[in-house]
Amino acid sequence: MSSHVKTEVVNLVAQDFTPADGMVTKMKRDKKEKGKYYLKKINASSKRHDPFPEKAPVSEDAMKRHDTGAQDIDISTIKTGVHKKRMEKKKERFMSRIEKTARAELLNKEDEGFLEGDEGEATYSIRQREIVDAVDVASATKHFELNLPKFGPYRFDYTRNGRHLLIGGKVGHVAAFDWMTKRLHAETNVMESVRDVQWLHVETMYAVAQKRWTFIYDKQGVELHCMKQLHDIKRLEFLPRHFLLVAGANTSFLHYLDVSTGALVKSFKTYEGPVDVMAQNPYNAMIFTGNSRGVVSMWSPNSNKPLVQMLTHKAPVQGIAVHHSGNYMATTGMDGFLRIWDLRKQAQMHAYKLARPASSIAMSQKGVVACSLGSLVHIYKDASTGTLAEPYLLYNAKGLVSDLKFCPYEDVLGVGHTEGFTSMLVPGSGNPNFDAYFDNPYESASQRKEREVRQLLDKIQPEMISLDPSDINKVNIQALEDKIEMRQKVLYQRPEEVKVTVKHRMRGRSAAKAKQNRLQGVRAERKKEYIQEKRAAEKEFLGLHGGNGEDKLSAPKSVLDRFKSKTK
């Protein structure tokens, strides 16, 4: 029985299986092993269909903003060819880094957005509960209130990355927590009045100015240090680039304490009364204080007198706030005025008459200004432009406001008052884009440790604090000339060559031995004069040999010192 097989004709038609994203799978041969093939995806349409094949252009303003001096490097002044090539490569690396940093700003998708009311509706009539209902869940959780009526009024502080919050009540209640997740780090009662609180360079340590002395606690609330040098302190500020804790005392003293070494760098009297109004300029690390004569003084640890004094009000100064760029300053006084100042020209830009004197003031990263008028908080967004006509937002706290601060990189304003603490939403006040290399709100414990080590290595000495921070990059010509002169007088000083002709004497006193003895005596006298001149130069430039009442360098003592000869 035969079987018949039916043959069907199949028509093969070529089809295009290229995906929509332009990825094509091709067979490629492996060079290492013969006869084996592997699949590799290549982008077929990247070069053909890319409408923008070139790199995104970077504006010149962005390049200048991120330039740290690489453009000013003059290679033509270098003489040798080897060093010239090395400097050319260095300059190329610097310029490439600046270009990449400026181009990275193009990836910042977030943008600030202010609140806009409906037609005929003022934004200050919008309440916090309406804003909370309109925003997403993550933003709504940033508004909360802490009802602590028995421990107020409260002062508080945010960390540089805006993640952690530290509050301190006047009665003695101190608490530190992650305000985004509401996770409590430490909570204690110091059994003493608290005047101010301040985070240090990391969120594991903070300083508390208590009634008598200033204490440093760790993240668990354990006391680490008691700084009796900082006595009767009213206000605290911390300079993160210099590791300096600045304290303004009730006795008119201003103290600078280095928290990395524990040494008191500077302490002097301001002669302006109790320091109860104080702020810092993040741009140049200058400390601003206000007194009862309406004068704002700018202080540096290198001088016992203020570097600049500005007459800002005709009445006592109530509050000072400085923009993080260091260009603008806002002040309030008992005369009821809110004044905006240009620190570059040290001149007034605008002045606004408030309904009544404001006690506290704060300025956000986007220039939004908040003032407290009793229990009412006024927020202005156009204060620096001169077009201010009405408040941007209003908030009525439950008690008298004692402190105001904007949270970095968040649209949040912290309000400390007699009844506790309130975190309110202020749309458009914070910078939505942060640099994770410097301020990372989501950093881990290992990243925090690396940042602390990096900050210690990059620590700036207190002598570098000045009105113009670019002085750090400049050469101190006078000090360099003094150093060269000192090296020439001390290190390169050589005794003069003794050229003496010994006279011939009679009666056997001109023998060779006698002449040599007389020559050695003259050389010894010249050497003694040289040693005296060298000691005088060391005393003048190095402070040795009785220059400051000390005969020797302050070298560490050894157990073998008792065997050394005691010479006067």
C-alpha positions as CSV (number, residue, x, y, z in Angstrom):
1,M,0.0,0.0,0.0
2,S,1.6,3.2,-1.1
3,S,1.2,6.5,0.7
4,H,1.0,9.7,-1.2
5,V,2.6,12.8,0.4
6,K,0.9,16.0,-0.3
7,T,3.4,18.8,-1.0
8,E,2.5,22.3,-0.1
9,V,4.2,25.3,-1.5
10,V,5.1,27.9,1.2
11,N,5.8,31.4,0.1
12,L,8.5,33.1,2.3
13,V,8.0,36.8,2.6
14,A,10.6,39.1,4.2
15,Q,9.2,41.1,7.0
16,D,10.7,44.0,9.0
17,F,10.9,43.1,12.6
18,T,12.8,46.3,13.6
19,P,11.4,47.6,16.9
20,A,9.9,51.0,17.2
21,D,12.9,52.2,19.3
22,G,15.3,51.5,16.5
23,M,17.1,48.5,18.2
24,V,18.2,45.8,15.7
25,T,19.5,42.3,16.6
26,K,22.4,41.2,14.6
27,M,24.6,38.1,14.6
28,K,28.2,38.8,15.3
29,R,31.1,36.3,15.5
30,D,33.1,35.8,18.6
31,K,36.8,36.3,17.8
32,K,38.0,34.3,20.8
33,E,36.1,31.1,20.0
34,K,35.7,30.1,16.4
35,G,32.4,29.0,15.2
36,K,30.4,30.6,18.1
37,Y,28.2,33.6,17.6
38,Y,26.4,35.9,20.0
39,L,23.6,38.4,19.8
40,K,24.3,42.1,20.0
41,K,21.8,44.9,20.0
42,I,22.8,48.0,18.1
43,N,21.0,51.2,17.7
44,A,20.2,51.5,14.1
45,S,18.4,54.8,14.1
46,S,20.6,56.7,16.6
47,K,22.7,58.4,13.9
48,R,20.2,58.4,11.0
49,H,17.1,59.8,12.8
50,D,18.5,61.8,15.7
51,P,17.3,65.3,15.1
52,F,19.9,66.7,17.6
53,P,23.2,64.8,17.0
54,E,25.4,67.4,18.6
55,K,25.7,68.0,22.3
56,A,23.3,70.5,23.9
57,P,24.8,74.0,23.9
58,V,25.8,75.6,27.2
59,S,25.2,79.3,27.8
60,E,28.2,81.5,28.6
61,D,26.5,82.7,31.8
62,A,26.4,79.1,33.1
63,M,30.1,78.7,32.3
64,K,31.1,81.8,34.1
65,R,29.0,80.9,37.1
66,H,30.7,77.6,37.5
67,D,34.2,78.8,36.6
68,T,36.6,78.8,39.5
69,G,39.4,80.6,37.8
70,A,40.4,78.1,35.1
71,Q,39.7,80.6,32.3
72,D,42.2,83.0,33.8
73,I,45.2,80.6,33.6
74,D,47.8,82.2,31.3
75,I,49.9,79.4,29.8
76,S,52.1,81.9,27.8
77,T,53.9,82.9,31.0
78,I,55.3,79.4,31.5
79,K,58.9,79.1,30.1
80,T,59.6,75.4,29.8
81,G,57.8,73.3,27.2
82,V,57.2,70.4,29.5
83,H,55.5,72.4,32.2
84,K,53.5,74.3,29.5
85,K,52.1,71.0,28.1
86,R,51.2,69.8,31.6
87,M,49.4,73.1,32.3
88,E,47.6,72.9,29.0
89,K,46.3,69.4,29.9
90,K,45.3,70.7,33.4
91,K,43.4,73.6,31.9
92,E,41.6,71.3,29.5
93,R,40.5,69.1,32.4
94,F,39.3,72.1,34.3
95,M,37.3,73.5,31.4
96,S,35.8,70.1,30.7
97,R,34.7,69.8,34.3
98,I,33.1,73.3,34.2
99,E,31.3,72.4,31.0
100,K,30.0,69.2,32.3
101,T,28.8,70.9,35.5
102,A,27.0,73.6,33.5
103,R,25.5,71.0,31.2
104,A,24.2,69.0,34.1
105,E,21.8,71.9,34.9
106,L,19.9,71.1,31.8
107,L,18.8,67.8,33.5
108,N,17.1,69.7,36.3
109,K,13.5,69.0,35.5
110,E,12.0,70.5,38.7
111,D,11.0,74.1,38.7
112,E,9.5,76.3,41.4
113,G,5.8,77.2,41.1
114,F,4.1,79.9,43.1
115,L,0.5,79.9,44.2
116,E,-2.1,81.5,41.9
117,G,-5.6,82.4,42.9
118,D,-8.7,82.4,40.8
119,E,-9.9,85.6,39.1
120,G,-10.6,88.2,41.8
121,E,-9.2,86.0,44.6
122,A,-6.2,87.1,46.6
123,T,-3.5,84.4,47.4
124,Y,-3.3,85.6,51.1
125,S,-7.0,84.5,51.5
126,I,-6.0,80.9,50.8
127,R,-5.6,78.9,54.0
128,Q,-3.2,76.1,54.8
129,R,-5.9,73.4,54.9
130,E,-6.9,74.4,51.3
131,I,-3.3,74.1,50.1
132,V,-3.0,70.7,51.9
133,D,-6.1,69.4,50.2
134,A,-4.9,70.5,46.8
135,V,-1.3,69.1,46.8
136,D,-0.2,65.4,46.6
137,V,0.0,63.2,49.6
138,A,3.8,63.5,50.0
139,S,3.6,67.3,50.1
140,A,0.6,67.2,52.4
141,T,2.5,65.3,55.1
142,K,5.0,68.2,55.3
143,H,2.4,70.3,57.0
144,F,2.0,69.5,60.7
145,E,1.7,71.1,64.1
146,L,3.3,70.2,67.4
147,N,1.1,71.4,70.3
148,L,3.4,71.9,73.2
149,P,1.9,74.7,75.2
150,K,3.7,74.0,78.5
151,F,7.3,74.3,77.1
152,G,7.3,77.3,74.7
153,P,8.2,79.6,73.2
154,Y,10.3,77.5,70.8
155,R,13.4,78.1,68.8
156,F,14.5,75.6,66.1
157,D,17.0,74.8,63.4
158,Y,17.1,72.8,60.2
159,T,20.2,70.9,58.9
160,R,21.9,72.1,55.7
161,N,20.2,69.4,53.6
162,G,16.8,70.2,55.2
163,R,16.1,66.7,56.4
164,H,16.4,66.9,60.2
165,L,14.8,69.3,62.6
166,L,15.9,70.4,66.1
167,I,13.5,72.3,68.4
168,G,14.2,73.7,71.9
169,G,11.6,75.2,74.3
170,K,12.4,77.9,76.8
171,V,11.4,75.7,79.7
172,G,14.0,73.0,78.8
173,H,12.4,70.7,76.3
174,V,14.8,69.7,73.5
175,A,13.9,67.3,70.6
176,A,15.7,66.2,67.4
177,F,13.9,64.2,64.7
178,D,13.6,63.5,61.0
179,W,10.7,65.7,60.2
180,M,9.9,64.1,56.9
181,T,9.4,60.6,58.3
182,K,8.5,61.9,61.8
183,R,11.1,59.5,63.3
184,L,12.3,60.8,66.6
185,H,16.1,60.8,67.3
186,A,16.2,62.1,70.9
187,E,13.9,64.0,73.3
188,T,15.0,65.2,76.7
189,N,14.4,67.9,79.3
190,V,17.6,69.6,80.3
191,M,15.9,71.0,83.5
192,E,17.2,74.5,82.6
193,S,16.0,77.3,80.4
194,V,17.0,76.9,76.7
195,R,17.7,80.1,74.7
196,D,18.8,78.7,71.4
197,V,19.6,75.5,69.5
198,Q,21.9,74.8,66.6
199,W,22.9,71.9,64.5
200,L,26.6,71.3,63.9
201,H,28.3,70.0,60.7
202,V,26.4,66.6,60.9
203,E,23.0,65.6,62.2
204,T,24.5,63.5,64.9
205,M,25.6,66.5,67.0
206,Y,23.9,69.7,68.1
207,A,24.5,72.6,70.5
208,V,22.1,73.9,73.0
209,A,22.6,77.4,74.7
210,Q,21.2,76.9,78.2
211,K,20.9,79.4,81.0
212,R,24.5,79.1,82.3
213,W,26.6,77.3,79.8
214,T,26.5,75.8,76.3
215,F,26.2,72.0,75.9
216,I,26.8,69.7,72.9
217,Y,24.6,66.6,72.6
218,D,24.7,63.6,70.3
219,K,21.9,62.2,68.3
220,Q,20.6,60.1,71.2
221,G,20.5,63.1,73.5
222,V,23.7,62.1,75.5
223,E,25.8,65.1,76.7
224,L,29.2,65.2,74.9
225,H,30.7,68.4,76.0
226,C,30.0,71.3,78.5
227,M,31.6,74.5,77.1
228,K,32.0,76.8,80.1
229,Q,33.7,79.3,77.9
230,L,30.4,80.0,76.3
231,H,28.6,81.5,79.3
232,D,25.2,83.2,79.3
233,I,24.6,82.8,75.5
234,K,21.5,84.1,73.8
235,R,22.1,83.3,70.1
236,L,24.0,80.6,68.2
237,E,25.2,80.3,64.6
238,F,27.4,77.6,62.9
239,L,29.8,78.2,60.0
240,P,30.0,74.8,58.3
241,R,33.0,75.6,56.0
242,H,35.1,76.8,59.0
243,F,33.7,74.5,61.7
244,L,33.2,77.5,63.9
245,L,30.3,77.8,66.5
246,V,29.6,81.5,66.9
247,A,27.9,82.5,70.2
248,G,26.4,85.9,71.1
249,A,26.3,86.4,74.8
250,N,24.1,88.5,77.0
251,T,27.2,90.3,78.2
252,S,27.8,91.7,74.7
253,F,30.6,89.2,74.0
254,L,31.0,87.4,70.7
255,H,32.7,84.0,70.8
256,Y,34.2,81.8,68.0
257,L,34.7,78.2,69.0
258,D,36.3,75.6,66.7
259,V,34.3,72.4,67.1
260,S,36.9,70.3,65.4
261,T,39.6,71.0,68.0
262,G,37.6,72.4,70.9
263,A,39.7,75.6,71.0
264,L,38.3,79.0,71.5
265,V,39.5,80.9,68.4
266,K,38.4,84.4,69.3
267,S,36.4,86.1,72.1
268,F,35.8,89.8,72.2
269,K,33.3,92.4,73.4
270,T,31.1,94.1,70.8
271,Y,30.1,97.0,73.1
272,E,26.6,96.9,71.6
273,G,24.6,95.4,74.5
274,P,23.2,91.9,74.6
275,V,23.5,90.0,71.3
276,D,19.9,88.9,70.8
277,V,19.7,89.6,67.0
278,M,22.3,87.6,65.0
279,A,22.5,86.1,61.5
280,Q,25.3,84.8,59.2
281,N,26.1,85.4,55.6
282,P,26.6,82.0,54.0
283,Y,28.5,83.6,51.1
284,N,31.5,85.0,53.1
285,A,30.9,83.6,56.7
286,M,30.4,87.1,58.1
287,I,28.3,87.4,61.3
288,F,25.6,90.1,61.3
289,T,24.4,91.6,64.6
290,G,21.8,94.3,65.3
291,N,21.8,96.7,68.2
292,S,19.4,99.1,69.9
293,R,20.7,102.0,67.9
294,G,19.4,100.6,64.6
295,V,22.9,99.6,63.4
296,V,23.8,96.3,61.7
297,S,27.5,95.3,62.3
298,M,29.5,92.8,60.3
299,W,32.0,90.8,62.3
300,S,35.0,88.6,61.6
301,P,37.2,86.7,64.0
302,N,40.2,88.6,62.7
303,S,39.2,91.9,64.2
304,N,37.8,93.1,67.5
305,K,36.0,95.9,65.6
306,P,33.2,95.5,63.0
307,L,34.4,95.5,59.4
308,V,31.2,97.3,58.3
309,Q,28.5,99.1,60.1
310,M,25.2,100.1,58.4
311,L,22.5,102.3,59.9
312,T,19.4,100.4,58.8
313,H,16.7,101.7,61.1
314,K,15.9,104.7,63.3
315,A,14.9,102.3,66.1
316,P,16.3,99.0,67.5
317,V,16.8,96.2,65.0
318,Q,14.4,93.3,65.5
319,G,15.4,90.8,62.9
320,I,18.1,90.1,60.2
321,A,17.9,87.7,57.3
322,V,20.6,87.2,54.6
323,H,20.1,85.5,51.2
324,H,22.3,82.4,50.6
325,S,23.9,84.2,47.6
326,G,25.2,87.0,49.9
327,N,23.7,89.7,47.7
328,Y,20.6,90.7,49.6
329,M,19.7,91.4,53.3
330,A,16.4,92.0,54.9
331,T,16.0,93.8,58.2
332,T,13.0,94.7,60.5
333,G,13.0,97.3,63.3
334,M,10.9,98.8,65.9
335,D,10.0,101.6,63.5
336,G,7.7,99.2,61.7
337,F,9.7,99.1,58.4
338,L,10.8,96.1,56.4
339,R,14.0,97.1,54.4
340,I,15.8,95.3,51.7
341,W,19.5,96.0,51.2
342,D,22.0,95.3,48.5
343,L,25.1,94.0,50.3
344,R,27.3,94.5,47.2
345,K,26.8,98.2,47.3
346,Q,25.8,98.3,51.0
347,A,22.8,100.4,50.0
348,Q,19.1,100.2,50.6
349,M,17.0,98.9,47.7
350,H,13.4,99.1,49.0
351,A,11.5,99.9,52.2
352,Y,8.0,98.8,53.2
353,K,5.9,100.1,56.0
354,L,4.3,97.2,57.9
355,A,1.1,97.3,60.0
356,R,3.2,97.0,63.2
357,P,6.8,96.1,64.1
358,A,8.0,92.6,63.1
359,S,9.9,90.6,65.6
360,S,11.4,87.8,63.4
361,I,12.3,87.6,59.8
362,A,13.5,84.8,57.4
363,M,14.5,84.7,53.7
364,S,14.2,81.6,51.6
365,Q,16.5,80.3,48.8
366,K,14.2,81.9,46.2
367,G,14.1,85.3,48.0
368,V,10.7,84.8,49.7
369,V,10.6,86.9,52.9
370,A,8.6,85.9,56.0
371,C,7.9,88.3,58.9
372,S,6.1,87.7,62.2
373,L,3.8,90.4,63.5
374,G,2.9,89.1,66.9
375,S,1.1,85.8,66.2
376,L,0.5,86.7,62.5
377,V,3.0,85.5,59.9
378,H,3.3,87.6,56.7
379,I,5.0,86.1,53.6
380,Y,6.1,88.3,50.7
381,K,7.5,87.0,47.4
382,D,8.2,90.2,45.6
383,A,10.1,92.1,48.3
384,S,13.4,92.4,46.4
385,T,11.8,93.6,43.1
386,G,10.1,96.7,44.6
387,T,6.7,95.7,43.3
388,L,5.3,94.5,46.7
389,A,1.7,95.5,47.1
390,E,0.2,92.8,49.3
391,P,1.3,89.7,51.2
392,Y,1.7,86.4,49.3
393,L,0.4,84.3,52.2
394,L,-0.9,84.8,55.7
395,Y,-0.9,82.4,58.7
396,N,-2.2,83.0,62.2
397,A,-0.3,81.0,64.7
398,K,-1.7,79.8,68.0
399,G,0.7,81.9,70.0
400,L,3.3,84.7,69.7
401,V,5.9,83.8,67.1
402,S,9.4,83.4,68.5
403,D,11.4,82.1,65.5
404,L,11.1,81.7,61.7
405,K,13.2,79.7,59.3
406,F,12.7,78.3,55.8
407,C,13.6,74.7,55.2
408,P,16.3,74.3,52.5
409,Y,15.2,72.7,49.3
410,E,11.6,72.5,50.4
411,D,8.6,74.7,50.1
412,V,8.2,74.7,53.9
413,L,8.4,77.5,56.5
414,G,9.0,76.5,60.1
415,V,7.2,78.7,62.7
416,G,8.2,78.5,66.4
417,H,5.8,80.0,68.9
418,T,4.7,79.9,72.5
419,E,2.3,77.0,71.9
420,G,4.7,74.7,70.0
421,F,5.9,74.4,66.4
422,T,4.2,74.6,63.0
423,S,5.4,73.5,59.6
424,M,3.5,75.4,56.9
425,L,3.5,75.0,53.2
426,V,4.8,78.0,51.1
427,P,4.7,77.1,47.4
428,G,7.7,78.4,45.4
429,S,9.9,79.3,48.4
430,G,12.5,76.5,48.1
431,N,15.1,75.5,45.5
432,P,13.7,72.3,43.9
433,N,17.1,71.1,42.7
434,F,19.9,70.2,45.1
435,D,23.5,69.1,44.6
436,A,23.8,65.7,46.2
437,Y,27.6,66.1,46.4
438,F,27.2,68.9,49.0
439,D,23.7,68.7,50.4
440,N,22.0,65.3,50.0
441,P,18.7,64.9,51.9
442,Y,18.8,61.1,51.2
443,E,22.4,60.3,52.2
444,S,23.2,57.1,54.0
445,A,25.4,56.7,57.1
446,S,28.5,55.9,55.1
447,Q,27.9,58.9,52.8
448,R,27.5,61.1,55.9
449,K,30.9,59.8,57.2
450,E,32.6,60.4,53.9
451,R,31.1,63.9,53.8
452,E,32.4,64.7,57.3
453,V,35.9,63.6,56.4
454,R,35.8,65.6,53.2
455,Q,34.6,68.7,55.1
456,L,37.5,68.3,57.6
457,L,40.0,68.1,54.7
458,D,38.5,71.1,53.0
459,K,38.2,73.1,56.2
460,I,39.0,76.8,55.9
461,Q,41.0,78.6,58.6
462,P,39.4,81.4,60.5
463,E,42.0,83.8,59.2
464,M,40.5,83.5,55.7
465,I,37.2,85.1,56.7
466,S,36.8,88.4,55.0
467,L,34.3,90.5,53.1
468,D,35.5,89.2,49.8
469,P,35.8,85.4,49.9
470,S,37.8,85.4,46.6
471,D,40.8,86.6,48.6
472,I,41.4,82.9,49.4
473,N,42.5,82.4,45.7
474,K,44.8,85.5,45.8
475,V,48.5,85.7,46.8
476,N,49.3,87.8,49.9
477,I,52.2,89.7,48.3
478,Q,53.3,91.5,51.5
479,A,53.4,88.3,53.5
480,L,55.3,86.6,50.7
481,E,57.9,89.4,50.6
482,D,58.3,89.2,54.4
483,K,58.8,85.5,54.2
484,I,61.5,85.9,51.5
485,E,63.2,88.6,53.5
486,M,63.2,86.3,56.6
487,R,64.6,83.4,54.6
488,Q,67.4,85.7,53.3
489,K,68.3,87.0,56.7
490,V,68.0,83.7,58.6
491,L,68.6,80.8,56.3
492,Y,71.0,82.3,53.7
493,Q,73.1,84.3,56.1
494,R,76.8,83.2,56.0
495,P,79.7,84.5,58.0
496,E,82.0,86.8,56.2
497,E,85.4,85.6,55.1
498,V,88.1,86.7,57.5
499,K,91.0,88.3,55.8
500,V,93.5,89.4,58.5
501,T,97.2,90.3,58.1
502,V,99.0,89.4,61.3
503,K,101.6,91.9,62.2
504,H,105.2,90.8,62.8
505,R,106.3,91.1,66.5
506,M,109.7,90.9,67.9
507,R,111.3,88.8,70.7
508,G,110.0,85.5,69.5
509,R,106.3,86.5,69.5
510,S,106.0,86.1,65.7
511,A,106.4,82.4,65.6
512,A,104.0,80.4,63.4
513,K,102.1,79.1,66.4
514,A,101.6,82.6,67.9
515,K,100.4,84.0,64.6
516,Q,97.9,81.2,64.2
517,N,96.6,81.8,67.7
518,R,96.0,85.5,67.0
519,L,94.3,84.6,63.7
520,Q,92.0,82.1,65.4
521,G,91.0,84.8,68.0
522,V,90.0,87.2,65.3
523,R,87.9,84.5,63.6
524,A,86.2,83.7,66.9
525,E,85.2,87.3,67.4
526,R,83.8,87.5,63.9
527,K,81.9,84.3,64.4
528,K,80.4,85.6,67.7
529,E,79.2,88.7,65.9
530,Y,77.6,86.6,63.2
531,I,75.8,84.4,65.8
532,Q,74.5,87.5,67.5
533,E,73.2,88.9,64.2
534,K,71.5,85.6,63.4
535,R,69.9,85.4,66.8
536,A,68.6,88.9,66.4
537,A,67.1,88.0,63.0
538,E,65.5,84.8,64.5
539,K,64.1,86.9,67.3
540,E,62.6,89.4,64.9
541,F,61.0,87.0,62.4
542,L,60.5,83.7,64.3
543,G,60.0,85.0,67.8
544,L,62.8,82.9,69.2
545,H,65.4,83.6,71.9
546,G,63.2,85.8,74.1
547,G,61.0,87.2,71.4
548,N,57.7,86.7,73.3
549,G,59.1,85.8,76.7
550,E,60.0,82.3,75.4
551,D,63.5,81.1,74.8
552,K,62.6,77.8,73.0
553,L,60.0,76.5,70.7
554,S,57.0,74.9,72.3
555,A,58.2,71.3,71.6
556,P,56.7,68.4,73.4
557,K,58.5,67.4,76.6
558,S,60.4,64.1,76.9
559,V,61.5,62.0,79.8
560,L,65.1,62.5,78.7
561,D,64.9,66.3,79.2
562,R,66.2,65.9,82.8
563,F,69.6,64.7,81.4
564,K,70.1,67.9,79.4
565,S,72.3,70.6,80.6
566,K,70.5,73.6,82.1
567,T,71.7,76.7,80.4
568,K,70.4,80.2,81.0
